[in-house]
């Protein structure tokens, strides 16, 4: 009887293998025939069947479980000629086919299902927004230059506290709880001190994934949100670029082929970009009314360099080598001088093995960030963090399923030194290793898409191993209406010197989690000194009309444990760290209308963010209750060369702690010998209200407008002029109130700018 069961099971397995062997797989890449650029979200289908796929960011597609035989492979994309070619699928085989599309002015039939709508029905993508270069440029360009940080501030759930400081808060999370990636490497401080600009070159951005919560296990080491930025390759067919200039900054880009693109052969290309601020020079004359001190202008400066070399092979495999150097400075001779620098580089590759249904991705690189602060009569503050990263992942494509798993290793060094106002020193020099393994599975079952994943993370300095399960799903109720949800557990070991009391703090230092003894809110010693959060998100997507979509999501983030640097310690022996808990919850809504001539995006966020320090529960400084954004872009001529963009933002006031009184401040740095009875202190101490953040600042609103015009000289050369007005009706939005001098400090006033870009 046992033999019958054995042979029966063997026959079943052999039968399954026989059926599998009668099918094959076709995969490939879709490129622009003239430039060699990958065509993203392109429809690929086997004619006469229901089998098809959509290309990814590299133009890659996979169609599995295809019965053996010959087919016509149809490739369609708006703005390109439809391609049809014969392909042969062998039993158990994997066929690779590169497709090259010719550009065309003829539009495809309007009843065709677009790749974007197909993707919406086959992926979860909850709390995830994909941002293209075109969408970034649709914004009114502050200072005449479009930038990703300006677009991030429009996304529902994202809060920016002002024009200075350059930080963003995502669905209740602080900046240190957001991971910002550039080509896979962590950029610790990607936003410049003047809050309009980031370190990223807009014209090199290929795609930005903004995951505001509930993200999958492929991302680790942060407990709030992910911003994943990928750059494009340099021009594969000809040397090109631009130079641009305006009162805020100057930019330049040069790109071209090292080995020119040809169908069916390997190509090598490069891209080099540079940005330099001009504010420190131009504002002394142009915007002296906006500067806190007329003689020095706006005291911000930055310089950014990025370079990349890309190798693309005929079978779709590719390799990139890249490097960056980003610098920022704030130099106010009456207050302080701050300098920070991001440097790093690395290489990544995508390998498509022949005869296999697996895609391999790998990354090796390093990222370094250091910052220093010099203030009068205060010891310098310095912080340095170095991160070496190696990652490898594999993706296996099945019939309506996908399996992805990988390994990530990080070696992190932190060196931090800080002296507070009482002369007490906080210092840390630490080397640690983080090891992460993840597995992720996606399966389409009729109208249901499920996406379970798990991450196992090891933090060597703390000796902690965490198990982080995560889950996402989408249910297609109809072709137009979809429900989606996600939940997960997240941990991190990186701390920031910024704390909740900071209105703006340009000194942004980083530390690893404490190795020593730390007391929790309950007074007991913590066994686990990680920062921990749990996410839950649910919502609906609705296609209301052609080009018109509505999205609503409710979210809850429980910050189960937050380790905070105790910058205000008052005595030697007191802990350098305190512990808090908190919540971030709310509802985000988006209404988007996108057709060839119009791009309209309206968002509304209702948000609540609080912290519990063991004494009281209080709202954070970035707890903005209501936030509304309206963005509209209109092509004013048939060619699209004349474009008008407007953005209006409204937000209710941020919390602040009220003032109870003042006193003459004695620092007692001389100990018992301090002559406090005869000493005449110059400093004023502030007595704060017992209720933390019990007050609210006035509401905020601002209108930005820009008008751009392109003048074409030849096929490849031309000029683009951009006239923009920031804070068009000169709203006096409060930044903070100087309690000691009893002065209100506003954010930037009306700023008209004209910039010019010459491209070739």
Secondary structure, 3 states (H helix, E strand, C coil): CHHHHHHHHHHHHHHHHHHHHCEEEEEEEEEECCCCCECCCCEEEECCCCCEEECCCCCEEEEEEEECEEEEEEEECCCECCEEEEEEECCCCEEEEEEEECECCCCCCCCCCCHHHHHHHHCCCCCEEEECHHHHHHCCCHHHCCCHHHHHCCCCCEEECCCECCCEEECCECHHHEEEEECCEECCCCECCECCCECCCHHHEEEEEEECCCCCCCCCCCCCEEEEEEECCCCCCCCEEEEEECCCEEEEEEEEEEECCCCCCCEEEEEEEEEEECHHHHCCCCCHHHCCCCCCCCCEEEEEEEEEEEEECCCCCEEEEEEEEEEEEEEECCCEEEEEEEEEEEEEEEEECCCCCEEEEEEEEEEEEEEEEEECCEEEEEEEEEEEEEEEEEEEEECCEEEEEEEEEEEEEEEEEEECCCCCEEEEEEEEEEEEEEEEEEEEECCEEEEEEEEEEEECCCCEEEEEEEEEEEEECCCCEEEEEEEEEEEECEEECCCCCCCCCCCCCEEECCCCCCECCCCCECCCCCEEEEEEEEEEEEEEECCEEEEEEEEEEEEEEEEEECCCCCCCCCCCEEEEEEEEEEEEEEEEEECCCEEEEEEEEEEEEEEECCCCEEECCCCCCEEEEEEEEEECCCCCCEEEEEEEEEECCCEECCEEEEEECCCCCCHHHCCCCCCCCCCEEEEECCCCCCEECCCEEEEEEEEEEEEECCCCCEEEEEEEEECCCCCCCEEEEECCCCEEEECCCCEEEEEEEEEC
